[in-house]
Amino acid sequence: MKVWIQRFLLGLALAASGGGVFSVEPTFITIASGRVHGSYYNVARAICDRINLRRQEHGIRCSVAYSDGSIANIASIRSGEYELGIVQSDIQFYAVKGTGMFEDRPPFGELRALFSLHPEAFTVIVHPDQGIRSLSGLRGKRIDMGKAGSGSRWVAETVLRASGVGRKDLGEVVAMNLLEQVAAFCDSRLDALLLVVGHPSQSIRETLDLCPGGFLAPTREVVEKLVARYPYFIRAEIPGGLYDGNPEPLETVGVRATLVTAEKLPGRIAYEVVKSVFGDFETFRRSAAVLAPLDRRRMVVESLTAPLHEGAVKFYRQAGLLRPSPP
């Protein structure tokens, strides 16, 4: 749905509900997220919920737009279609520099960070009939690792290369929607699923409820090499017992989800967005399962390549999360 239609409908709903009296002129903002029912969509809804609860105070109304994920979200912020977006930390890194998947575009020097979010672990689920016991065992196999050019595929290809598995070593590589993916995996038409997701993941749980699968991870040596080489990679863990097939915790590598915007976003709006989340932080953490591990202080400094927006800096200094500016 086009953003102007969303905002028009929001305005009608707001007027009908009697919520049209604000202390300031009402402003509509939209967060670009990911696929419906995915972690990005759910987290964006949690952020909007916190903002909308305070709308009588600040006059800001927030909505969520589903999208194809991180790279699409960067494009929509850059074009001005949406004001905010959730993106992987590696996508933020390359967008700012104009390298990697953005090498054909100028650096996005106006990109600004608001805070980091949950870790997203590189996750490999293998079909039990294939006897795949390591990433090297993926050679010649049929796998789904996300859309070409997507953030998930970029991470998957990077981890595989570090593990000695190049693109040419793989068999058929596809990108299916969730329903097609589950059916193909359960029917043995896919040997492995390579995902970059926050845990717990509803889509993984639903897949493994229908058919069995096992979990793999890169070696500790590969994890340490990636974390040392790339500033956006983090050590991650898939907690044990979340799904059938992973009784024990599994160490892997990952990135973080981050909330970003453009420098042109008014400082007042950035300030209120951050205040809405951090001002009732425990409620925010409980609003989605992937948010439970969040730590306020780490969210302000970790996995952020783009500079913090000035409105966010103002709040963090007032809240004691950043040092005050020098006199």
VOPAGU-2260 file (C-alpha; in pm, 1 decimal, decimal comma):
REM VOPAGU-2260
SITE   aa  ch    i         X         Y         Z
SITE  MET   A    0       0,0       0,0       0,0
SITE  LYS   A    1     134,2     342,0     -94,0
SITE  VAL   A    2     248,7     548,3     201,2
SITE  TRP   A    3      12,6     840,5     127,8
SITE  ILE   A    4    -285,1     600,4     128,6
SITE  GLN   A    5    -170,2     451,9     459,7
SITE  ARG   A    6    -146,7     797,1     611,7
SITE  PHE   A    7    -482,9     905,3     475,4
SITE  LEU   A    8    -649,6     597,4     625,9
SITE  LEU   A    9    -467,2     651,5     954,1
SITE  GLY   A   10    -593,9    1007,6     963,8
SITE  LEU   A   11    -952,9     890,9     907,7
SITE  ALA   A   12    -918,5     627,9    1178,2
SITE  LEU   A   13    -771,8     878,6    1418,2
SITE  ALA   A   14   -1052,6    1126,2    1359,6
SITE  ALA   A   15   -1316,8     855,4    1396,8
SITE  SER   A   16   -1168,4     741,6    1726,6
SITE  GLY   A   17   -1183,3    1089,1    1871,4
SITE  GLY   A   18    -806,7    1101,6    1903,4
SITE  GLY   A   19    -757,1    1413,6    1698,0
SITE  VAL   A   20    -657,9    1656,1    1975,1
SITE  PHE   A   21    -282,3    1690,1    2000,8
SITE  SER   A   22     -52,6    1921,5    2190,4
SITE  VAL   A   23     138,4    1959,7    1861,1
SITE  GLU   A   24      55,0    1925,9    1491,6
SITE  PRO   A   25       4,6    1552,8    1410,7
SITE  THR   A   26     283,3    1384,7    1214,6
SITE  PHE   A   27     270,0    1047,1    1042,5
SITE  ILE   A   28     577,8     826,6    1019,8
SITE  THR   A   29     622,6     478,7     873,9
SITE  ILE   A   30     874,6     207,9     959,1
SITE  ALA   A   31     979,5     -17,4     670,7
SITE  SER   A   32    1011,7    -368,0     810,6
SITE  GLY   A   33    1012,8    -708,6     638,0
SITE  ARG   A   34     771,4    -982,7     547,0
SITE  VAL   A   35     447,3   -1004,7     742,5
SITE  HIS   A   36     482,5   -1225,2    1052,7
SITE  GLY   A   37     862,2   -1207,5    1033,0
SITE  SER   A   38    1072,5   -1066,6    1317,2
SITE  TYR   A   39    1127,3    -727,5    1146,6
SITE  TYR   A   40     754,7    -677,6    1105,0
SITE  ASN   A   41     680,8    -776,3    1464,2
SITE  VAL   A   42     958,2    -557,1    1604,7
SITE  ALA   A   43     845,8    -259,6    1393,9
SITE  ARG   A   44     494,5    -306,9    1529,6
SITE  ALA   A   45     633,4    -311,8    1884,4
SITE  ILE   A   46     814,3      18,9    1820,1
SITE  CYS   A   47     503,0     176,4    1668,1
SITE  ASP   A   48     294,0      57,3    1960,7
SITE  ARG   A   49     519,3     243,2    2205,1
SITE  ILE   A   50     507,5     557,6    1988,5
SITE  ASN   A   51     131,8     548,7    1937,9
SITE  LEU   A   52      61,4     509,0    2309,1
SITE  ARG   A   53     212,8     855,1    2358,5
SITE  ARG   A   54      57,4    1018,4    2050,8
SITE  GLN   A   55    -158,1    1257,4    2254,1
SITE  GLU   A   56     163,4    1392,0    2403,6
SITE  HIS   A   57     384,3    1427,8    2096,6
SITE  GLY   A   58     139,4    1415,7    1803,0
SITE  ILE   A   59     323,5    1140,7    1615,1
SITE  ARG   A   60     134,2     848,5    1463,3
SITE  CYS   A   61     339,2     546,4    1354,3
SITE  SER   A   62     255,4     274,1    1102,1
SITE  VAL   A   63     441,1     -30,3     970,3
SITE  ALA   A   64     504,2    -114,6     605,0
SITE  TYR   A   65     603,5    -466,0     503,9
SITE  SER   A   66     891,5    -493,0     257,3
SITE  ASP   A   67    1155,1    -720,3     105,7
SITE  GLY   A   68    1389,2    -645,2     395,8
SITE  SER   A   69    1708,3    -453,1     468,9
SITE  ILE   A   70    1824,0    -350,2     123,1
SITE  ALA   A   71    1474,3    -243,1      17,8
SITE  ASN   A   72    1440,9     -50,5     343,9
SITE  ILE   A   73    1759,4     146,1     278,6
SITE  ALA   A   74    1626,5     236,6     -66,5
SITE  SER   A   75    1291,1     352,7      73,4
SITE  ILE   A   76    1458,3     574,9     334,0
SITE  ARG   A   77    1694,5     717,9      76,2
SITE  SER   A   78    1407,3     800,0    -160,2
SITE  GLY   A   79    1196,1     948,5     118,3
SITE  GLU   A   80     916,3     693,8      75,2
SITE  TYR   A   81     943,1     593,4     442,5
SITE  GLU   A   82    1097,3     773,8     737,8
SITE  LEU   A   83    1251,4     479,2     923,4
SITE  GLY   A   84    1353,1     122,0     855,8
SITE  ILE   A   85    1492,7    -187,2    1021,4
SITE  VAL   A   86    1811,8    -312,0     856,3
SITE  GLN   A   87    2086,8    -561,4     925,4
SITE  SER   A   88    2404,7    -409,3    1068,9
SITE  ASP   A   89    2608,3    -521,9     766,4
SITE  ILE   A   90    2363,2    -353,1     528,4
SITE  GLN   A   91    2392,9     -33,3     731,8
SITE  PHE   A   92    2773,1     -59,3     705,5
SITE  TYR   A   93    2779,9     -99,8     326,8
SITE  ALA   A   94    2511,4     163,2     263,1
SITE  VAL   A   95    2710,9     429,6     448,3
SITE  LYS   A   96    3027,8     344,4     256,7
SITE  GLY   A   97    2871,9     277,6     -83,6
SITE  THR   A   98    3047,4     -60,0    -106,5
SITE  GLY   A   99    2942,6    -425,6    -113,1
SITE  MET   A  100    2589,8    -458,3    -247,8
SITE  PHE   A  101    2578,6     -75,1    -280,4
SITE  GLU   A  102    2895,1     -36,6    -486,8
SITE  ASP   A  103    2692,6      88,1    -785,0
SITE  ARG   A  104    2546,2     373,6    -576,9
SITE  PRO   A  105    2705,8     669,0    -400,4
SITE  PRO   A  106    2767,0     641,5     -25,6
SITE  PHE   A  107    2456,3     714,9     181,0
SITE  GLY   A  108    2628,8     970,2     401,0
SITE  GLU   A  109    2295,9    1102,0     529,9
SITE  LEU   A  110    2199,3     768,7     687,7
SITE  ARG   A  111    2155,2     797,1    1064,4
SITE  ALA   A  112    2117,1     532,4    1334,5
SITE  LEU   A  113    1868,6     542,4    1619,6
SITE  PHE   A  114    1958,5     221,0    1803,8
SITE  SER   A  115    2051,0    -142,3    1752,5
SITE  LEU   A  116    1807,6    -422,7    1818,9
SITE  HIS   A  117    1816,6    -802,0    1847,3
SITE  PRO   A  118    2089,8   -1033,2    1720,8
SITE  GLU   A  119    2019,7   -1225,3    1400,9
SITE  ALA   A  120    2197,6   -1557,8    1390,3
SITE  PHE   A  121    2327,8   -1732,4    1079,9
SITE  THR   A  122    2118,1   -2048,3    1097,2
SITE  VAL   A  123    2148,2   -2364,7     887,7
SITE  ILE   A  124    1878,4   -2633,1     892,7
SITE  VAL   A  125    1959,6   -2954,3     706,0
SITE  HIS   A  126    1737,7   -3237,7     591,4
SITE  PRO   A  127    1801,5   -3547,4     805,9
SITE  ASP   A  128    1817,9   -3781,8     504,2
SITE  GLN   A  129    2120,6   -3607,1     350,6
SITE  GLY   A  130    2381,3   -3683,5     617,4
SITE  ILE   A  131    2515,9   -3325,3     610,3
SITE  ARG   A  132    2736,1   -3277,6     916,4
SITE  SER   A  133    2925,8   -2956,2     837,8
SITE  LEU   A  134    2905,3   -2655,3     608,2
SITE  SER   A  135    3147,1   -2825,0     370,1
SITE  GLY   A  136    2880,5   -3094,2     331,1
SITE  LEU   A  137    2661,8   -2841,4     148,3
SITE  ARG   A  138    2868,6   -2886,0    -167,3
SITE  GLY   A  139    2644,7   -2997,4    -450,2
SITE  LYS   A  140    2328,1   -2966,3    -241,3
SITE  ARG   A  141    1999,0   -2793,6    -316,5
SITE  ILE   A  142    1960,8   -2499,5     -79,4
SITE  ASP   A  143    1748,2   -2193,2     -14,1
SITE  MET   A  144    1942,0   -1896,0     123,1
SITE  GLY   A  145    1715,4   -1604,9      41,4
SITE  LYS   A  146    1669,8   -1376,7    -255,2
SITE  ALA   A  147    1966,4   -1279,0    -468,3
SITE  GLY   A  148    2088,3    -941,4    -346,2
SITE  SER   A  149    1917,2    -976,9      -8,7
SITE  GLY   A  150    2087,9    -919,5     324,3
SITE  SER   A  151    2036,3   -1282,3     424,1
SITE  ARG   A  152    2202,4   -1416,3     110,8
SITE  TRP   A  153    2491,7   -1172,7     148,3
SITE  VAL   A  154    2562,8   -1303,5     499,5
SITE  ALA   A  155    2518,0   -1666,4     393,8
SITE  GLU   A  156    2759,8   -1634,2     103,4
SITE  THR   A  157    3015,2   -1457,5     324,3
SITE  VAL   A  158    3002,1   -1730,8     589,4
SITE  LEU   A  159    3019,7   -2007,2     329,8
SITE  ARG   A  160    3324,3   -1851,1     161,9
SITE  ALA   A  161    3498,1   -1824,6     499,1
SITE  SER   A  162    3418,0   -2193,9     545,3
SITE  GLY   A  163    3577,5   -2283,5     210,3
SITE  VAL   A  164    3250,0   -2324,6      17,6
SITE  GLY   A  165    3213,7   -2099,9    -287,1
SITE  ARG   A  166    2900,2   -2030,7    -485,9
SITE  LYS   A  167    3019,7   -2260,6    -765,0
SITE  ASP   A  168    3049,0   -2547,2    -515,4
SITE  LEU   A  169    2677,4   -2545,3    -441,0
SITE  GLY   A  170    2410,7   -2728,1    -634,5
SITE  GLU   A  171    2079,4   -2560,4    -704,5
SITE  VAL   A  172    2028,3   -2235,8    -511,4
SITE  VAL   A  173    1672,6   -2103,7    -487,6
SITE  ALA   A  174    1470,8   -1837,0    -306,5
SITE  MET   A  175    1120,0   -1949,2    -219,3
SITE  ASN   A  176     845,4   -1790,2     -17,7
SITE  LEU   A  177     778,4   -1946,1     321,0
SITE  LEU   A  178     500,6   -2183,8     212,6
SITE  GLU   A  179     697,8   -2308,2     -89,4
SITE  GLN   A  180    1010,7   -2342,5     123,2
SITE  VAL   A  181     841,7   -2555,7     389,7
SITE  ALA   A  182     678,9   -2781,9     129,5
SITE  ALA   A  183    1005,4   -2828,5     -62,1
SITE  PHE   A  184    1204,7   -2904,4     252,3
SITE  CYS   A  185     950,4   -3154,3     382,5
SITE  ASP   A  186     924,7   -3321,7      39,0
SITE  SER   A  187    1307,6   -3357,8      15,8
SITE  ARG   A  188    1327,7   -3113,3    -274,2
SITE  LEU   A  189    1551,9   -2891,4     -61,0
SITE  ASP   A  190    1850,6   -3024,9     132,8
SITE  ALA   A  191    1916,2   -2721,0     351,0
SITE  LEU   A  192    1778,2   -2383,5     454,9
SITE  LEU   A  193    2026,5   -2100,5     523,1
SITE  LEU   A  194    1867,8   -1819,9     723,1
SITE  VAL   A  195    1967,7   -1503,4     906,9
SITE  VAL   A  196    1703,6   -1465,5    1176,1
SITE  GLY   A  197    1629,1   -1359,0    1528,4
SITE  HIS   A  198    1545,4   -1642,3    1766,6
SITE  PRO   A  199    1296,4   -1774,1    1851,7
SITE  SER   A  200    1168,8   -1781,0    1493,3
SITE  GLN   A  201     808,6   -1868,8    1430,1
SITE  SER   A  202     881,3   -1974,1    1070,8
SITE  ILE   A  203    1151,8   -2220,0    1183,9
SITE  ARG   A  204     925,8   -2357,1    1454,0
SITE  GLU   A  205     642,8   -2411,7    1206,3
SITE  THR   A  206     877,5   -2581,4     958,3
SITE  LEU   A  207    1016,6   -2823,9    1215,9
SITE  ASP   A  208     669,8   -2896,3    1349,9
SITE  LEU   A  209     584,9   -3036,1    1006,7
SITE  CYS   A  210     905,0   -3225,4     928,4
SITE  PRO   A  211    1234,2   -3301,6    1108,7
SITE  GLY   A  212    1559,2   -3115,4    1052,0
SITE  GLY   A  213    1899,9   -3073,8    1209,6
SITE  PHE   A  214    2106,2   -2763,6    1283,6
SITE  LEU   A  215    2458,8   -2676,9    1169,4
SITE  ALA   A  216    2690,8   -2385,8    1245,9
SITE  PRO   A  217    3028,5   -2258,4    1122,6
SITE  THR   A  218    3333,3   -2369,7    1317,3
SITE  ARG   A  219    3457,6   -2155,3    1603,7
SITE  GLU   A  220    3762,9   -2070,2    1391,3
SITE  VAL   A  221    3539,9   -1932,4    1115,1
SITE  VAL   A  222    3329,6   -1737,3    1365,0
SITE  GLU   A  223    3637,7   -1574,3    1518,0
SITE  LYS   A  224    3780,6   -1494,2    1173,9
SITE  LEU   A  225    3459,4   -1323,0    1061,3
SITE  VAL   A  226    3415,3   -1125,3    1383,8
SITE  ALA   A  227    3777,5   -1006,0    1365,3
SITE  ARG   A  228    3756,9    -909,1     998,4
SITE  TYR   A  229    3415,4    -745,4     970,1
SITE  PRO   A  230    3293,2    -479,4    1217,7
SITE  TYR   A  231    2928,2    -575,4    1176,0
SITE  PHE   A  232    2958,0    -946,0    1259,0
SITE  ILE   A  233    2892,2   -1061,9    1615,0
SITE  ARG   A  234    2914,6   -1389,8    1800,4
SITE  ALA   A  235    2564,1   -1530,1    1823,5
SITE  GLU   A  236    2390,0   -1828,8    1977,6
SITE  ILE   A  237    2085,2   -2035,3    1897,4
SITE  PRO   A  238    1955,2   -2124,8    2245,4
SITE  GLY   A  239    1906,2   -2493,2    2312,3
SITE  GLY   A  240    1557,3   -2635,6    2329,9
SITE  LEU   A  241    1387,7   -2371,9    2116,3
SITE  TYR   A  242    1307,3   -2615,6    1836,6
SITE  ASP   A  243    1294,7   -2984,3    1763,0
SITE  GLY   A  244    1643,4   -3070,1    1642,8
SITE  ASN   A  245    1848,5   -2832,3    1862,8
SITE  PRO   A  246    1851,6   -2969,3    2217,8
SITE  GLU   A  247    2178,4   -2791,0    2304,3
SITE  PRO   A  248    2289,4   -2426,5    2251,9
SITE  LEU   A  249    2464,0   -2374,1    1919,3
SITE  GLU   A  250    2735,0   -2111,6    1873,5
SITE  THR   A  251    2729,4   -1931,6    1541,0
SITE  VAL   A  252    2793,0   -1591,7    1386,3
SITE  GLY   A  253    2542,3   -1318,7    1320,6
SITE  VAL   A  254    2456,3    -954,9    1266,6
SITE  ARG   A  255    2221,4    -720,7    1451,8
SITE  ALA   A  256    1899,1    -563,0    1342,3
SITE  THR   A  257    1918,0    -183,6    1366,7
SITE  LEU   A  258    1667,9     100,7    1339,6
SITE  VAL   A  259    1782,7     372,2    1099,6
SITE  THR   A  260    1655,9     691,3     941,1
SITE  ALA   A  261    1788,1     982,8     737,3
SITE  GLU   A  262    1956,8    1296,0     866,6
SITE  LYS   A  263    1664,4    1505,1     737,2
SITE  LEU   A  264    1422,6    1349,2     986,8
SITE  PRO   A  265    1338,6    1634,3    1228,2
SITE  GLY   A  266    1525,1    1605,6    1556,2
SITE  ARG   A  267    1200,5    1627,9    1753,3
SITE  ILE   A  268    1065,0    1314,6    1584,4
SITE  ALA   A  269    1386,1    1113,6    1631,6
SITE  TYR   A  270    1388,9    1219,4    1997,4
SITE  GLU   A  271    1029,7    1107,3    2055,0
SITE  VAL   A  272    1080,5     774,2    1876,0
SITE  VAL   A  273    1376,0     690,3    2099,6
SITE  LYS   A  274    1204,4     820,8    2411,7
SITE  SER   A  275     896,5     608,6    2339,5
SITE  VAL   A  276    1106,3     290,8    2328,8
SITE  PHE   A  277    1353,5     364,8    2607,5
SITE  GLY   A  278    1101,2     537,3    2832,9
SITE  ASP   A  279     908,9     211,6    2884,1
SITE  PHE   A  280    1190,3     -25,5    2804,2
SITE  GLU   A  281    1077,3    -333,4    2997,8
SITE  THR   A  282     738,7    -329,8    2825,3
SITE  PHE   A  283     915,6    -296,7    2489,6
SITE  ARG   A  284    1143,7    -593,0    2565,6
SITE  ARG   A  285     844,1    -808,1    2650,6
SITE  SER   A  286     653,1    -715,9    2335,7
SITE  ALA   A  287     838,0    -961,1    2106,6
SITE  ALA   A  288    1032,6   -1274,3    2197,0
SITE  VAL   A  289    1343,1   -1172,6    1999,5
SITE  LEU   A  290    1371,0    -849,9    2203,7
SITE  ALA   A  291    1408,5   -1020,1    2543,1
SITE  PRO   A  292    1794,0   -1010,0    2547,9
SITE  LEU   A  293    1819,0    -635,3    2474,3
SITE  ASP   A  294    2032,3    -411,1    2694,2
SITE  ARG   A  295    1971,5     -33,8    2684,6
SITE  ARG   A  296    2335,8      72,8    2699,0
SITE  ARG   A  297    2453,7    -173,0    2436,1
SITE  MET   A  298    2176,8     -64,7    2196,9
SITE  VAL   A  299    2324,0     286,0    2187,5
SITE  VAL   A  300    2674,9     184,8    2080,8
SITE  GLU   A  301    2685,3    -167,3    1933,4
SITE  SER   A  302    2662,7    -252,8    1561,6
SITE  LEU   A  303    2602,1     107,8    1455,9
SITE  THR   A  304    2809,8     225,0    1160,3
SITE  ALA   A  305    2601,8     529,0    1069,2
SITE  PRO   A  306    2626,3     827,4    1306,1
SITE  LEU   A  307    2352,8     858,1    1565,7
SITE  HIS   A  308    2077,2    1101,9    1471,6
SITE  GLU   A  309    2102,2    1427,7    1665,5
SITE  GLY   A  310    1756,5    1374,0    1815,6
SITE  ALA   A  311    1863,0    1034,0    1949,9
SITE  VAL   A  312    2184,4    1180,5    2090,8
SITE  LYS   A  313    1984,1    1442,9    2277,8
SITE  PHE   A  314    1771,5    1179,0    2449,2
SITE  TYR   A  315    2064,3     946,6    2527,6
SITE  ARG   A  316    2254,6    1229,6    2695,7
SITE  GLN   A  317    1953,0    1328,3    2900,9
SITE  ALA   A  318    1903,5     963,5    3002,5
SITE  GLY   A  319    2270,3     918,9    3097,3
SITE  LEU   A  320    2331,0     665,3    2819,6
SITE  LEU   A  321    2586,6     891,2    2649,3
SITE  ARG   A  322    2829,2    1134,6    2801,3
SITE  PRO   A  323    2711,1    1497,5    2800,7
SITE  SER   A  324    2854,6    1714,8    2527,1
SITE  PRO   A  325    3162,3    1910,5    2633,2
SITE  PRO   A  326    3097,8    2271,2    2745,1
